[in-house]
Amino acid sequence: MDLPVDEWKSYILQKWSLLPKSIQVTISTAETLSDLFLHSSSLLQPEDEMFLKRLSRGYLVGKDPNAPLFYREEGNKKFQKKDYMGATVLYSKGVSHSRPNSEDISLCYANRSAALFHLGQYETCLKDIVRAQTHGYPEGLQPKLLLRKAECLVTLGRPHEASQTISDLESNFAAKPTLAASQFQILQRTLCRLKVKVQEKGNLTETSPAALTKAFEDMDLREENEQISNTSSSVSLCMDPLKGRYLVATKDILPGELLVKEDAFVSVLNPGEMPPWHHGLESKWDTRATNADLYCHRCLKHTLAPVPCDGCSYAKYCSQECLQQAWDLYHSIECSLGGLLLTLGVFCHIALRSTLLARFEEAGKVINKLCGEITNRDICLPESKNLAQILSYDLGGESKKKGKTVETPIPGCDINGKYENNYNAVFSLLPHTGNHSPVHKFLCALSVSALCRQLEAASLQAFTTGLKSSKLKAAAAPMLYPELNIWGVAMLRHMLQLQCNAQAITTIQQTGSEEHLITDSRQVRLATGLFPVVSLLNHSCSPNTSVSFISTVATVRASQQIRKGQEILHCYGPHESRMGVAERRQKLRSQYFFDCNCPPCEREKQRPLQGPRWEAFCCHCCGALLQGGDVLSCGSTSCTESVSRDHLVSQLQDLQQQVGMARKLLRNGELERAIQLLLGCQHDAESFLLAEHSVVGEIEDDLAQAYAALGDWEKSATHLQKSLRVVEVRHGPSSVEMGHELFKLAQIFFNGFAIPEALNTIQQAEKVLLVHYGPWNDEIQELQKMKSCLLDLPPIPVGPNE
């Protein structure tokens, strides 16, 4: 997903292996990114480009004229089964393949409006009705569309608009009576019913369309930092010759305090599962819903009714405004390259988009911000107006000039010492060129080179002269040099930067069943972005911050108290609660090129044979902790039991297989059988797993879900409380994982009408989740609704004393 598809990687690996040793050495020892790019791109042959084109054609990103009818018919099948969500997705796919102002697109929009109506999405339904009419919805079908519009307006409490729509419908029908007698009678009855509804609501105050979320209002920084944009004044930027740039607290910081609120400089939606189409498949049109179907490709907002690009079937947006902004900034260039960009991966796509966005920096300074001539003095580039000469110097972070070390400001800061979210800051992020393997650099260089050639073939003029946009007058016709090789070097730098500086943009997806009133949640990767300020945070396997996202905005909050002078730390992925020290250090070394010596790593290095309790085995005789290497011995002085680790691992694998079978039964609704199997797993686990083992917690969580599905809230709560104890041991009492589990427990108590327990758990969950997300998190909003509902209940009458 991040890197090119496996077929292209294998192809380049073979090409590398066949190169003469002298050429491999030349590329491996290239002192500059310019040398690396030019040497590699000179080896890109026409047959290489043809192979890449064949791979790209596997991604069906164009508009297929036969697809709208297929998706409309498939959507109708879902609609008839009352699967309105599934129908909406399929109608959206039909919209994406339709040409503007065609009957296909108008019919798909109209059908989608019907599905949205049944989902209760009335505002969005109204928008789709307007879109259907705008694109030429057939005149003979207009009455049912206008009826739906009137229904939406009545439901939304807008009777005057509904009355006008009914009047228009009556006038339209009187002028053009095209309906059969039976249809006319149905229409009359519906109109009468709607008129009654309008009269009933006529005296009500009309409500305006749903307001935008207030999430961003709470996310404002109390006092913004004068040195670092998008950052609290509680933080300061420092520089160290060994660990580079880092952030420290300038005063004591409380848990939950917002430290950074930064919009991504650039982001690209991860497409999700989009396997390329191959001949021989039953259908070339995919009916599955992926990230690309459900989220805006510019702002990443979840959308049930995306608006597609007019030129391709892949790019979709939450609104016409987002579509236009994306087109003006980058998609006019990317549109014809969709299949190629999916083949080359997200990193290559971000590299291209970063350079496209660089065109909209202040006119006359694009080159300086691109190469760091003035503001990124840590690389001490010579005074030169020739971008090609500038990029031929070492871009890896050297700060020497004429043999002398030059004192420089902090890299990425402007001449006034301010660090901002702009292309200059992005360019200052280190590519770690010397740490990447020669083959990886060759892959990146050839991928970027192939992209540059496609840009040149597709529209060199559009790329190099920029876009003239009425909405971006200040950035109209940005100046660029026409040599795409120059931009190729910049893109190569970005592609190498991303391994260490890319930030996974995540969202919380609900995975529970609405039918059973209990929702589960999991964190999923939605997109990849570059956040210059967030990139300043160094890693710890036990960080003191929590990062979350709303749309493309990253928020960094203190997850614990941070003392004045203490460093602000973020986890790059390997967390002490998720993996052991050896695995963490290996992952950090291979991806980020450093050996972690944070306190958790140092502690665990002192006791390498003692793993975490959530992975520990217990003695089947006395229940004490087993310790050791290949042979584990009981930790109790009164017990001499020992057992092979391999035997216990095999036993654990058998248990996990049984748990997997029970989950399948749960998904299929065979609740009683699932419970019996899980209770057997629970009994088996007690004989050899420590009570805090993660698998013990998973079994208890599954039992809680099963009993909740049966409506046995008391048993469900009992099992979930046992699961909570495991989560607390593994992740800590104030962890975000604990917050999500407390949210589930609050739902169970709420549904079971256990009022004191529900209120107490709601308070605990709010306290934890507020620290990590702030008050506008969806789960916090739901908790507040539950609390309000419980507090509004009349007191339970107490009977007379006997």
SEKOLGU-868267 format. One record per residue (C-alpha): x, y, z; residue in one letter. Coordinates in pm, whole numbers, plus 32768, in hexadecimal, padded with zeros to 4 digits. Layout:
REM SEKOLGU-868267
XYZA
...
***
This chain:
REM SEKOLGU-868267
800080008000M
811180F98063D
820E80737F6BL
81D17FFF7E05P
81157EBC7DBFV
81D57D777DE9D
81EE7D347C71E
82A47E7E7C36W
83847E497D65K
83E47CED7CE9S
84217D747B8CY
850A7E867C0DI
85BD7D907CF4L
86067CB17BC9Q
86767DDC7AFCK
87617E417C16W
87F47CE27C2FS
88447CE77AB9L
88FA7E367AC1L
8A757E2E7AA1P
8B237E457BEFK
8BC17F927B90S
8A6B80327B59I
89E67FA47CA0Q
8B10803F7D51V
8ADA818E7CA3T
8970819A7D17I
89BE81157E74S
8ACC821A7EAET
8A1C83447E10A
8A6A846D7EEEE
893785397E96T
87CA84F67E52L
87FB859E7D02S
890A84A47CA4D
883683847D24L
870983F37C5BF
87C084417B18L
888F82FF7B1BH
8759822B7B64S
866E82D87A71S
876782AD7956S
873381357981L
85B981447956L
8575809F7807Q
843A80A3772AP
83F77F357780E
83F77F9578F2D
82F480A078B1E
82217FAF77E5M
82247EB27903F
81BA7FC079F7L
80A38030790DK
801E7ECC78FBR
80137EBF7A76L
7F6580127A84S
7E567FA77992R
7DEA7EA37A92G
7D537FBA7B63Y
7C07801F7AC9L
7C0881927B17V
7B6C821179D3G
79F8823E7998K
796381027902D
781C81517848P
77937FF57896N
77D3800A7A0DA
76B980F97A7AP
75A5800A7A0BL
76547EE47AB8F
767D7F9F7C01Y
751D802D7BF1R
74887ED07BC5E
75637E427CDCE
74FD7F647DBAG
738E7F237D6EN
73B97DBB7DE7K
74487E3A7F32K
73307F3B7F49F
72237E337F1EQ
72C27D6E803BK
72B87EAF810CK
74347EBB811BD
7430803180E4Y
759A80678148M
76127F63804DG
75307FFB7F44A
75BE81567F88T
772380DD7F4EV
76C780347E06L
760581607D84Y
773582357DDCS
781081517D0AK
771A81807BEDG
772F82FB7C1AV
78AC82EA7C0BS
78A982397ABAH
77A383207A21S
77EC84477943R
776B859E79B1P
7616860B792CN
75B784AB78C6S
748283DE7912E
756182DE79BED
75DF83D07AC5I
748684687B00S
73EA83117B38L
750282A57C25C
74E083E77CEDY
736683BC7D00A
737F82517D6FN
748582AF7E72R
739E83BE7EF7S
729682B17F36A
738D81DB7FFAA
7401830A80C0L
7296835E8112F
7267820681ACH
73AA82358271L
732083768305G
7425844C8255Q
7328855281E6Y
7413867881A7E
74F7859F80D3T
73C7850F8023C
735C86707FC2L
74B586B67F31K
74A3857C7E5DD
734985DF7DDFI
73D7872D7D6DV
74FC86797CC7R
7413858C7C11A
734986B27B8DQ
748187777B30T
750586567A5FH
73C1862E799AG
72E4853B7A59Y
71D284BF7968P
709C859C7967E
6FAE84777987G
704E84087ACEL
705185617B71Q
6F1185337C44P
6FA084247D26K
70DF84EE7D52L
701A86237DB9L
6F4985537EA7L
708884D77F4DR
7103863B7F65K
6FBF86A8800DA
6FD585808101E
713685E98162C
70D487558195L
6FAA86F5826EV
707F860A833FT
71888718836BL
7081880D83EAG
708988F382BBR
6F1289028264P
6F1E8A3D818CH
701C89A2809EE
6F59885B80A2A
6E188916804CS
6EC489C27F28Q
6F4888757EA9T
6DEA87DD7EB8I
6D62890B7DFDS
6E7088E47CF3D
6E1C87757CD5L
6CA787BB7CA6E
6CF088C67BA2S
6DE187E17AEFN
6CE286CA7AE1F
6BC887AE7A70A
6C9F882C7952A
6D1C86D378EEK
6C2E85BD795DP
6D0584927906T
6CA8839B7A18L
6BBC827679F1A
6A75827B7ABAA
6AF6818C7BC8S
6C3982537BF1Q
6B6F83957BFDF
6A9E83107D1EQ
6BD682AD7DE0I
6C6884067DA0L
6B2A84B07E18Q
6B2083E47F5AR
6C9084317F9ET
6C5C85A27F5DL
6B3485AB804BC
6BFF8501815AR
6D1D85F7812AL
6C3287228135K
6BAD86AC8285V
6D12868A8305K
6D6587E88289V
6C348877833CQ
6C9487C4847EE
6DF1885A8471K
6D8989AB83E7G
6D928A548539N
6EE589C48597L
70248A8B857BT
70E58A0D8451E
723789738495T
736589C983C7S
743388B9831DP
751087ED8404A
763388BE847DA
77998855844AL
783B879C8568T
78BC886D8686K
79ED878F86A9A
7AE18893862EF
7A5F89A0871AE
7ADD88E38847D
7C2388998799M
7C9D8A01879BD
7DE58A2C8853L
7DC28B02898AR
7EF68BCF8934E
7FB28B8B87F1E
812B8B7287EBN
81E78C928749E
830A8BAE86E7Q
824C8A7F865FI
81068A9A859FS
7FDB89C7860AN
807B898A875DT
802D89EA88C4S
81008AEF8975S
814989DD8A75S
82458948897FV
839989B588FDS
846D893F87D6L
85D388D78824C
86F8884B875FM
87F4874387C8D
892186D786F5P
88D68567873BL
875C85468739K
870A86728660G
85D387458696R
84E886FD87B6Y
83D6879E8887L
83DF87E389FDV
82E188648AF8A
831489D08B5FT
823089A08C8CK
817A888B8D44D
807587ED8C60I
7F3D873B8CDBL
7EAC85FB8C43P
7DC2864A8B20G
7E5F879B8ACFE
7E6387DD8958L
7FCB880B88E6L
7FB787FA8769V
7E99882D8675K
7F23880A8515E
7E8387D783C3D
7F4A86F082E1A
802387A781E5F
7FCD868B80FAV
7F04854C811ES
7E9C842E803BV
7D7C83438084L
7DE781D980A6N
7D1581267FA1P
7CD47FF28076G
7CB37EA17FCDE
7CBE7EEF7E5AM
7D557DBF7DB0P
7D927E007C3EP
7C997D5F7B53W
7D0D7C347A89H
7C6D7B977956H
7BA17A6679B2G
7AF97AFD7AE3L
79807AD57AECE
79517C4D7AECS
7A477D677ABEK
796B7E4C7B90W
79B07E317D02D
787E7E437DE3T
793D7E577F2CR
794B7F9B7FF2A
7AAD801B802ET
7B3F815480CDN
7B4181EE7F73A
79C381D27F68D
7974824C80C7L
7A5E8370810CY
7AA084BC8063C
7BE584AF7FA0H
7C3F8611800DR
7BC7864D8172C
7B9984DB81D4L
7A3D85128264K
795C83E18263H
7851840A815BT
7729833780F0L
76EF84067FB6A
783A84577F0DP
785785427DE4V
793B84AA7CDAP
7A4685467C02C
79C3858F7AA5D
7AF784F37A06G
7B3283AD7AC5C
7A6F82B07B92S
7B67829D7CB2Y
7B7083F67D57A
7A3A844A7E25K
79EE856C7F0CY
78FB85CB8021C
788A87047F68S
78B187D07E2CQ
798F88BE7EF3E
7A8887AD7F4EC
7A82872F7DE8L
7AD7888A7D62Q
7BEB88C77E61Q
7C8C87777E15A
7C7887B97C9FW
7D1589127CC3D
7E2E889C7DA6L
7E95874D7D16Y
7D8D866A7C7FH
7D8F87117B28S
7EEF867E7B08I
7EAB85377BBEE
7D6184E27B13C
7DF5843979E0S
7EFC83887AB6L
7E1082CE7BA3G
7E71816C7B42G
7FE481C07B44L
7FD282627C9CL
7F1A81357D2DL
802A80577C9AT
8149812A7D1FL
80B481437E7EG
804D824D7F77V
81AF82CD7FB9F
81E8831C7E4BC
809183C07E3CH
80E1849D7F6AI
823284F87ED0A
818485727D96L
807286297E53R
817286D87F32S
8224876E7E07T
80D787CF7D69L
807888887EA8L
81CE89317EABA
815D89F67D78R
806E8ABA7E53F
81748B3C7F42E
81C08CB07F2AE
821D8D097DC6A
83918D347D8EG
83F08C627EBEK
83878B097E4AV
84EA8AAD7DEAI
85788B277F33N
847D8A5C7FF9K
84AD89307F1AL
862489177F3CC
866589CD8082G
87458ADA7FEEE
86EF8BD28100I
86188B3E820ET
86A389DD822DN
88098A448272R
88638901831BD
88B6888481C0I
897289C6816BC
892389E47FFDL
89E78AE47F33P
89568C2D7EC0E
88C48BC77D73S
878D8C007CA8K
87B68ABB7BE8N
86DB89B17C87L
8790889A7BD2A
88DC890B7C6AQ
8840892E7DC1I
87B087D17DBFL
88FE873F7D54S
8987878D7EADY
896786967FCAD
880286A4804BL
884085BE8170G
887986C68279G
89EA8728825EE
8A3B888582DCS
8B9388CF8255K
8C0389DC8167K
8D678A0380EAK
8DE0891481F6G
8D4C89DD8315K
8C22898F83ECT
8B188A9783CCV
8A348AED84EFE
88D08ABF847CT
87748AF58506P
869989CA854FI
865089198403P
84FA89668375G
84DC8AB88420C
84BD8BF68355D
85B48D178365I
84FC8D94849BN
85258C47854BG
83B88BDB852CK
835D8A7484D4Y
821F8A678403E
814889678353N
81C789AA81F4N
8298891380E0Y
83D989968178N
839688CF82B5A
8338879A81EBV
847587B48121F
854687CC825FS
84D7867282D3L
85FF858682B0L
85F884838197P
870283AB8246H
8793836180EFT
88C382AB8178G
87EF81BC8249N
871281378133H
87868001807AS
880D80377F17P
86F47F647E85V
85EB80307F3BH
868081757EBCK
868E80E37D5CF
851E807D7D74L
84B781D97DEAC
858C828A7CE4A
850781B97BC2L
839F81DB7C3DS
83BE83567C4FV
846F835C7AFDS
835382937A5DA
825883837AF8L
831684B07A70C
8312841E7912R
819D83E67928Q
8170854C799EL
823B85C47878E
817284F07786A
8022854B781FA
804186BE7852S
8193875E788BL
810188B8785CQ
7FEF8881795FA
80EC88017A5BF
81EC89137A2AT
810B8A417A06T
801089E97B10G
7E9B8A227B14L
7DD78B5F7AE1K
7CC18B4F7BDDS
7BBF8C527C30S
7BB88BC27D91K
7D308BDE7DBCL
7D7A8D317D27K
7EA48D6D7E05A
7F428C2D7D8AA
7EDC8C4D7C1FA
7FDE8BDD7B21A
80F48B887C1CP
824D8B997B80M
83198A5F7B56L
844889FB7A8EY
83EB89137971P
84F6880D79B9E
843986E67A4CL
8581864A7ABCN
859C875D7BBFI
844787027C49W
84A385957C31G
85C185D17D26V
84D286827E13A
83D585647DF8M
84E784657E3AL
854685237F74R
83DD851B7FEAH
83B783AA7F9FM
84EC835D8073L
847684478187Q
832D839481ACL
83B382528244Q
84118311837FC
8324843A836EN
81D983BF82E1A
80BF83C583DDQ
7FA682C783CBA
7E5D838683DFI
7D6F82A6849ET
7C0082A184F2T
7B2E81DD85E9I
7A3A80F68538Q
7912805F85EDQ
790A7EE585BCT
77F57E7A86A8G
768E7E218658S
75857F2E8673E
74807E1C869AE
75217DB087DFH
75507F188857L
76C27EE488A3I
77CA7F7787C1T
79357F1587B4D
7A3F7FEF8718S
7B907FCA8673R
7C9280B985F2Q
7CC780A4847AV
7DBE81518396R
7D04824082B3L
7E1483078206A
7F828366820BT
7FF584CA823EG
811685B28287L
80FA868A83C0F
8233876383E6P
81EF87B98553V
8186865B85C1V
82C785DD8519S
838F86A2861CL
832085AF872DL
841E84A7878AN
83BF834187DDH
838682908926S
82FC81318957C
823981CA8A78S
81DC832689F7P
814B84478ABBN
806284B689A2T
7F39842C88E3S
7EFD847A8773V
7DA4847586D3S
7D0C84F98590F
7BD685AF851CI
7BD185C283A3S
7D358620833AT
7D8086CF8484V
7E6886288581A
7E40867C86F0T
7F4D862D87EEV
7EE1862B895AR
7FA485E78A96A
7F4284898B0AS
7FE184BF8C5FQ
807485D98D29Q
81AB86698C81I
829D87328D57R
834388738CE4K
848088208C1FG
840B86BE8BD1Q
8410864F8A65E
82C4862489ADI
82C584BE8926L
81F283FC882FH
81E6828787DEC
824582308676Y
818880E5868BG
82567FED875AP
81B9801E88B4H
821E7F6A89F2E
80B77EF28A1FS
80AF7E5088C9R
81FF7DA3889BM
833A7D3D8953G
847E7E038955V
85337D2E884FA
84197D518753E
83F07EC58799R
855F7F11876CR
85747E44862EQ
844A7EFB8593K
84CF805085F4L
86298001856FR
85A97F7E8421S
84AF809783DEQ
853981C4849AY
86AF817484A5F
86EA81A0861AF
871980C98750D
8613811B8852C
8696815A89B0N
855781DD8A4FC
8518817D8BBDP
843580518B6BP
853C7FC58A7DC
86507FF38B7DE
857C7F4C8C8BR
85237E228BB3E
868A7DF28B3EK
86E67DAD8CA9Q
85F07C888CB8R
85EA7BF28B58P
85537AA28BBFL
84307B3A8C7EQ
831F7B8B8B85G
81EC7C638BC4P
80D57BD68C9ER
7FE07BE98B7BW
80B17ADC8ACEE
81017A0D8C05A
80B278A18C58F
8052781D8DAEC
809976D78E61C
7F7E75DF8E32H
7FB8755C8F93C
7FBB76959069C
7F6E77B08F74G
80B2786D8FB6A
817279228EA2L
825478468DCAL
83AE78D58D7FQ
84D778768CABG
854878418B44G
850877048A7CD
84A176528BBDV
83BE770F8CAAL
83C376D28E21S
82C0772B8F25C
8310786A8FE3G
828377E19129S
838A7765921ET
82A1764C928CS
826C75C69128C
836B7510904DT
829875038F10E
834475498DC2S
82C875378C5AV
834B756C8AF8S
82FC76C18A61R
82B6761A8912D
81AB754189B3H
80FD76708A47L
8112773188FFV
80727609884BS
7F6175FC8954Q
7F2677728926L
7F05774C87ACQ
7E00763B87DBD
7D40771D88CAL
7D4A784287D4Q
7CC2775E86C5Q
7B9A770587A6Q
7B5E787687F0V
7B5D78BB867BG
7A5277B28646M
797F784D875BA
799779A486B7R
791F79118570K
77F078868625L
77B679DF86BEL
77BC7A848567R
76C5798384E6N
75D779C78607G
7603786F86AAE
761F790E8800L
75DF77E488E6E
76DF77098834R
77D978278837A
77AC785889AEI
77DE76E789F9Q
791C76DF892CL
799E781F89CCL
7957779F8B2CL
7A25766C8AD5G
7B3D774E8A57C
7B2778168B99Q
7B5276D88C66H
7C7976628B94D
7D2377B78BA8A
7D1677B98D23E
7DEE767F8D2BS
7F2277168C84F
7EF7788C8C41L
7F2A79A08D3FL
7DE57A578D94A
7E727B948CECE
7EC67AE08BA5H
7E397B978A76S
7D897A5D89F4V
7CD27A3C8B43V
7C587BA18B13G
7BE87B5889ADE
7B1D7A2A8A1FI
7A717AF98B2DE
7A2B7C0D8A30D
79917B12893CD
78B77A838A53L
78477BE48AAAA
77DD7C1F8940Q
77247AD3892FA
765E7B118A6EY
76137C7689FEA
75877BEB88BAA
749F7B0F898CL
743A7C398A60G
74D77BAA8B9CD
75767CF18C04W
75E07C7F8D60E
76B37B5D8CDFK
77367C368BC6S
77AF7D3D8CC0A
78537C328D9CT
79237BAC8C7CH
797E7D038BF5L
79F97D6F8D4CQ
7AE87C468D46K
7B5D7CB18BEDS
7B927E138C72L
7C887D958D76R
7D5D7CFE8C61V
7D4D7E428B95V
7DB67F0A8CC8E
7EE47E2B8D0AV
7F547E3A8BA1R
7F087FA28B40H
7EDF805C8C8AG
7DB180F18D3FP
7DBE823A8C7ES
7E0181A88B24S
7D2581E789F7V
7CE9806F89E6E
7C5D807E8B47M
7B7C819E8ADDG
7AE480D489BFH
7AA37FA98AA2E
7A0280848BADL
792281138A9DF
78AC7FB38A4AK
786F7F658BB9L
77A580A88BDDA
76CA80398AB9Q
768C7EE88B5FI
762D7F838CAEF
755180808BF9F
74987F768B34N
74787EA08C6BG
73DE7FC98D27F
74EB7FB18E33A
74D981288E74I
75E0815F8F89P
76DB807B8EDBE
769781228D8AA
76C882838E11L
780882208EC3N
789781758D8CT
783082988CABI
78F483828D8FQ
7A2882A18D81Q
7A15827D8C05A
79E983F48BD0E
7B1484418CADK
7BF7835B8BE3V
7B7783AD8A86L
7B7C85268AC1L
7CF485148AF9V
7D30846C89AAH
7C26850788C9Y
7B88863D8961G
7A10866C8994P
799E86498829W
79FB84DD8801N
78D68406878CD
78EE831B88B6E
78F3843D89ACI
77C184D28903Q
770F83838924E
777283698A94L
76E384C28AD8Q
759C84618A30K
758683288B09M
75CE83F28C43K
74C984F78BEAS
73C983E78BA9C
740F833C8CF6L
740784808DBEL
72BA84E38D21D
721383A18D91L
710E83C78EA8P
7181833E8FF6P
712E81D39037I
700D81CA9131P
705F812A927CV
6F5380499312G
6ED180769475P
6F9A7FE1958EN
6F107E9B9609E
***
